[in-house]
């Protein structure tokens, strides 16, 4: 079996959904961000809680897990960390929910600078796992 690339595009994720492929879509942003904009069917596990909640992903350990964030930076860190934990098919959605909104579903709101409760710097901040 060929190894899945670490990164997958938003349009490829949409194709997986359209084709009915089984995979877990994980949103690693914080709850405030997910309240502002989210992808239907994604499971919110904030990066800040990942280490303590990783057991929630164990049923999908052998399957594909696609992680997304705002711009793809945090999700890349999370996908890499998950692979180190034995989730060999973990992938990051390139460009995050921003790409999803621009390329797949324009109904999903794009981040506005300083949207309520989250400054532009906080929205782009990427803390390691």
Backbone as CSV, one residue per row, in Angstrom:
resi,resn,N_x,N_y,N_z,CA_x,CA_y,CA_z,C_x,C_y,C_z
1,UNK,0.841,-1.184,0.000,0.000,0.000,0.000,0.887,1.247,0.000
2,UNK,0.527,2.218,-0.830,1.258,3.467,-0.905,0.894,4.333,0.299
3,UNK,1.899,4.992,0.862,1.654,5.874,2.010,0.897,7.110,1.560
4,UNK,-0.105,7.490,2.351,-0.846,8.714,2.066,0.083,9.902,2.267
5,UNK,0.014,10.903,1.390,0.828,12.111,1.616,0.384,12.797,2.906
6,UNK,1.284,13.541,3.510,0.973,14.218,4.766,-0.056,15.329,4.564
7,UNK,-0.138,15.861,3.359,-1.056,16.960,3.087,-2.026,16.581,1.974
8,UNK,-3.267,17.039,2.122,-4.324,16.789,1.141,-5.055,18.105,0.906
9,UNK,-5.477,18.360,-0.317,-6.141,19.633,-0.619,-7.604,19.603,-0.185
10,UNK,-8.176,20.790,-0.055,-9.591,20.906,0.303,-10.472,20.254,-0.761
11,UNK,-10.111,20.409,-2.028,-10.917,19.803,-3.090,-10.808,18.273,-3.062
12,UNK,-9.653,17.754,-2.687,-9.522,16.305,-2.550,-10.373,15.793,-1.383
13,UNK,-10.414,16.539,-0.291,-11.260,16.159,0.846,-12.720,16.160,0.420
14,UNK,-13.129,17.171,-0.322,-14.499,17.233,-0.834,-14.804,16.012,-1.698
15,UNK,-13.861,15.609,-2.534,-14.051,14.420,-3.373,-14.223,13.163,-2.525
16,UNK,-13.426,13.048,-1.457,-13.568,11.904,-0.555,-14.974,11.875,0.033
17,UNK,-15.459,13.025,0.471,-16.813,13.107,1.020,-17.857,12.732,-0.030
18,UNK,-17.724,13.296,-1.230,-18.673,13.024,-2.309,-18.682,11.555,-2.702
19,UNK,-17.517,10.912,-2.628,-17.398,9.497,-2.996,-17.823,8.560,-1.866
20,UNK,-18.152,9.132,-0.706,-18.588,8.316,0.418,-17.465,7.550,1.091
21,UNK,-16.225,7.983,0.873,-15.099,7.301,1.508,-15.149,7.515,3.014
22,UNK,-14.881,6.449,3.751,-14.874,6.554,5.205,-13.565,7.157,5.688
23,UNK,-13.686,8.249,6.433,-12.533,8.870,7.070,-13.058,9.796,8.154
24,UNK,-12.172,10.151,9.053,-12.531,11.049,10.147,-11.981,12.432,9.832
25,UNK,-12.842,13.438,9.882,-12.436,14.823,9.656,-12.375,15.507,11.017
26,UNK,-11.183,15.920,11.412,-10.954,16.517,12.732,-10.623,17.991,12.583
27,UNK,-11.329,18.807,13.339,-11.082,20.246,13.407,-10.219,20.480,14.649
28,UNK,-8.987,20.937,14.463,-8.084,21.118,15.601,-8.034,22.564,16.091
29,UNK,-8.981,23.387,15.633,-9.045,24.771,16.100,-9.706,24.829,17.471
30,UNK,-9.738,26.000,18.048,-10.363,26.197,19.346,-11.883,26.363,19.169
31,UNK,-12.663,26.083,20.230,-14.126,26.156,20.116,-14.646,27.486,19.572
32,UNK,-14.064,28.602,19.965,-14.500,29.901,19.465,-14.382,29.978,17.942
33,UNK,-13.313,29.412,17.421,-13.119,29.406,15.970,-14.159,28.517,15.290
34,UNK,-14.417,27.350,15.877,-15.389,26.419,15.302,-16.803,26.987,15.362
35,UNK,-17.094,27.779,16.399,-18.400,28.432,16.483,-18.578,29.437,15.350
36,UNK,-17.487,30.062,14.930,-17.531,31.067,13.871,-17.710,30.433,12.489
37,UNK,-16.973,29.357,12.238,-17.020,28.693,10.933,-16.635,27.236,11.116
38,UNK,-17.399,26.346,10.489,-17.057,24.927,10.609,-17.458,24.167,9.355
39,UNK,-16.893,22.990,9.214,-17.214,22.100,8.107,-18.143,21.025,8.661
40,UNK,-19.281,20.868,8.037,-20.259,19.885,8.484,-19.629,18.501,8.567
41,UNK,-19.840,17.855,9.711,-19.343,16.494,9.898,-17.978,16.417,10.558
42,UNK,-17.338,17.558,10.779,-16.019,17.512,11.418,-16.171,17.341,12.925
43,UNK,-15.184,16.709,13.530,-15.150,16.489,14.971,-14.150,17.459,15.579
44,UNK,-14.609,18.273,16.518,-13.746,19.273,17.138,-12.914,18.642,18.249
45,UNK,-11.603,18.610,18.038,-10.633,18.236,19.066,-9.523,19.282,18.982
46,UNK,-9.634,20.337,19.801,-8.642,21.411,19.731,-7.215,20.900,19.940
47,UNK,-6.298,21.497,19.218,-4.890,21.134,19.347,-4.449,21.208,20.802
48,UNK,-4.974,22.177,21.534,-4.597,22.357,22.929,-5.069,21.213,23.825
49,UNK,-5.986,20.386,23.328,-6.522,19.257,24.102,-6.146,17.913,23.506
50,UNK,-5.426,17.915,22.416,-5.181,16.685,21.658,-4.513,15.585,22.473
51,UNK,-3.461,15.910,23.190,-2.728,14.878,23.934,-3.631,14.172,24.943
52,UNK,-4.524,14.920,25.567,-5.403,14.313,26.566,-6.641,13.659,25.957
53,UNK,-6.923,13.927,24.694,-8.120,13.367,24.045,-7.800,12.413,22.899
54,UNK,-6.534,12.063,22.717,-6.134,11.238,21.582,-6.859,9.895,21.561
55,UNK,-7.256,9.397,22.730,-7.956,8.106,22.771,-9.268,8.149,21.990
56,UNK,-9.845,9.329,21.826,-11.073,9.462,21.038,-10.836,9.114,19.571
57,UNK,-9.590,9.188,19.143,-9.250,8.898,17.749,-8.868,7.436,17.529
58,UNK,-8.639,6.702,18.605,-8.154,5.324,18.484,-9.019,4.422,17.594
59,UNK,-10.365,4.553,17.597,-11.144,3.708,16.679,-10.796,3.945,15.203
60,UNK,-10.221,5.082,14.896,-9.842,5.420,13.517,-8.345,5.271,13.266
61,UNK,-7.629,4.626,14.174,-6.168,4.565,14.068,-5.685,3.930,12.769
62,UNK,-6.392,2.938,12.254,-5.979,2.277,11.010,-6.528,2.985,9.770
63,UNK,-7.476,3.870,9.954,-8.099,4.551,8.826,-7.506,5.919,8.569
64,UNK,-8.109,6.593,7.615,-7.665,7.938,7.259,-8.270,8.946,8.236
65,UNK,-7.428,9.845,8.702,-7.858,10.974,9.519,-7.354,12.228,8.818
66,UNK,-8.274,13.131,8.498,-7.909,14.404,7.884,-8.142,15.485,8.930
67,UNK,-7.105,16.252,9.200,-7.155,17.302,10.214,-7.165,18.663,9.515
68,UNK,-8.012,19.556,10.000,-7.997,20.911,9.451,-7.972,21.935,10.572
69,UNK,-7.493,23.119,10.235,-7.480,24.258,11.150,-7.892,25.477,10.335
70,UNK,-7.374,26.637,10.670,-7.701,27.848,9.921,-6.943,27.907,8.597
71,UNK,-5.615,27.824,8.652,-4.796,27.993,7.452,-3.950,26.771,7.081
72,UNK,-3.967,25.736,7.908,-3.211,24.521,7.600,-1.924,24.362,8.378
73,UNK,-1.592,25.305,9.233,-0.340,25.231,9.990,-0.498,24.316,11.197
74,UNK,-1.501,24.582,12.010,-1.745,23.718,13.177,-2.077,22.296,12.741
75,UNK,-2.891,22.173,11.693,-3.283,20.828,11.255,-2.080,20.026,10.758
76,UNK,-1.114,20.697,10.164,0.107,20.001,9.734,0.867,19.482,10.958
77,UNK,0.960,20.303,11.989,1.628,19.876,13.222,0.880,18.704,13.856
78,UNK,-0.439,18.778,13.880,-1.251,17.716,14.475,-1.125,16.429,13.663
79,UNK,-1.205,16.512,12.341,-1.091,15.311,11.505,0.272,14.656,11.697
80,UNK,1.308,15.464,11.757,2.651,14.925,11.980,2.722,14.241,13.345
81,UNK,2.196,14.866,14.381,2.195,14.297,15.726,1.395,13.001,15.762
82,UNK,0.237,12.995,15.092,-0.579,11.774,15.062,0.173,10.623,14.394
83,UNK,0.886,10.924,13.331,1.681,9.870,12.681,2.727,9.326,13.648
84,UNK,3.322,10.187,14.443,4.296,9.723,15.443,3.637,8.837,16.496
85,UNK,2.333,9.020,16.706,1.595,8.230,17.691,1.020,6.952,17.086
86,UNK,1.311,6.690,15.812,0.843,5.457,15.179,-0.362,5.603,14.274
87,UNK,-0.817,6.816,14.037,-1.929,7.065,13.118,-1.324,7.313,11.732
88,UNK,-0.950,6.230,11.061,-0.140,6.301,9.845,-0.813,7.027,8.685
89,UNK,-2.140,7.110,8.695,-2.850,7.731,7.576,-3.344,9.142,7.885
90,UNK,-2.843,9.733,8.971,-3.242,11.101,9.319,-2.738,12.074,8.254
91,UNK,-3.594,13.023,7.892,-3.249,14.020,6.881,-3.737,15.395,7.322
92,UNK,-3.081,16.410,6.820,-3.467,17.798,7.057,-4.144,18.339,5.801
93,UNK,-5.252,19.045,5.989,-5.910,19.681,4.854,-5.203,21.002,4.561
94,UNK,-4.543,21.058,3.434,-3.769,22.236,3.027,-4.645,23.477,2.977
95,UNK,-4.173,24.546,3.593,-4.893,25.812,3.543,-6.053,25.911,4.507
96,UNK,-6.346,24.837,5.227,-7.374,24.844,6.255,-8.757,25.224,5.779
97,UNK,-9.560,25.676,6.735,-10.947,26.040,6.436,-11.003,27.255,5.508
98,UNK,-9.933,28.029,5.478,-9.850,29.163,4.541,-9.910,28.645,3.100
99,UNK,-9.141,27.607,2.799,-9.179,27.009,1.455,-10.528,26.362,1.182
100,UNK,-11.086,25.712,2.215,-12.404,25.084,2.066,-13.434,26.142,1.644
101,UNK,-13.419,27.278,2.314,-14.362,28.348,2.011,-14.147,28.918,0.607
102,UNK,-12.885,29.046,0.199,-12.571,29.622,-1.113,-12.772,28.636,-2.260
103,UNK,-12.502,27.348,-2.042,-12.488,26.383,-3.141,-13.665,25.410,-3.161
104,UNK,-14.314,25.210,-2.006,-15.334,24.164,-1.926,-16.708,24.711,-1.562
105,UNK,-16.801,25.469,-0.481,-18.094,25.893,0.039,-18.024,27.340,0.513
106,UNK,-18.415,28.257,-0.360,-18.344,29.683,-0.053,-19.312,30.100,1.053
107,UNK,-20.233,29.218,1.437,-21.160,29.515,2.520,-20.425,29.513,3.866
108,UNK,-19.349,28.728,3.958,-18.560,28.700,5.192,-17.862,30.051,5.324
109,UNK,-18.119,30.764,6.438,-17.539,32.104,6.582,-16.016,32.086,6.614
110,UNK,-15.446,33.115,6.026,-14.002,33.320,6.101,-13.717,34.188,7.305
111,UNK,-12.556,34.000,7.899,-12.180,34.806,9.056,-12.085,36.263,8.644
112,UNK,-12.673,37.115,9.431,-12.542,38.550,9.260,-11.554,39.021,10.312
113,UNK,-10.727,39.986,9.980,-9.763,40.482,10.958,-10.496,40.981,12.191
114,UNK,-10.108,40.416,13.316,-10.667,40.852,14.578,-12.104,40.430,14.821
115,UNK,-12.555,39.297,14.212,-13.922,38.894,14.504,-14.076,38.694,16.007
116,UNK,-15.284,38.879,16.503,-15.544,38.979,17.943,-14.859,37.887,18.762
117,UNK,-14.031,38.334,19.702,-13.411,37.407,20.633,-12.095,36.818,20.170
118,UNK,-11.675,37.100,18.954,-10.437,36.508,18.464,-9.708,37.531,17.609
119,UNK,-8.567,37.973,18.092,-7.805,38.961,17.333,-7.126,38.281,16.148
120,UNK,-6.698,39.021,15.144,-6.003,38.428,14.007,-4.782,37.606,14.434
121,UNK,-4.046,38.090,15.423,-2.864,37.345,15.864,-3.251,36.030,16.517
122,UNK,-4.305,36.052,17.327,-4.761,34.815,17.971,-5.315,33.841,16.928
123,UNK,-5.971,34.359,15.917,-6.540,33.496,14.886,-5.468,32.744,14.128
124,UNK,-4.300,33.349,13.969,-3.222,32.725,13.200,-2.191,32.045,14.084
125,UNK,-2.322,32.187,15.408,-1.315,31.627,16.303,-1.333,30.113,16.258
126,UNK,-0.177,29.521,16.187,-0.062,28.077,16.094,0.868,27.557,17.171
127,UNK,0.296,27.029,18.242,1.091,26.467,19.333,1.369,25.004,19.043
128,UNK,2.582,24.515,19.330,2.884,23.110,19.124,2.099,22.235,20.090
129,UNK,1.892,21.001,19.699,1.163,20.036,20.533,1.888,19.842,21.820
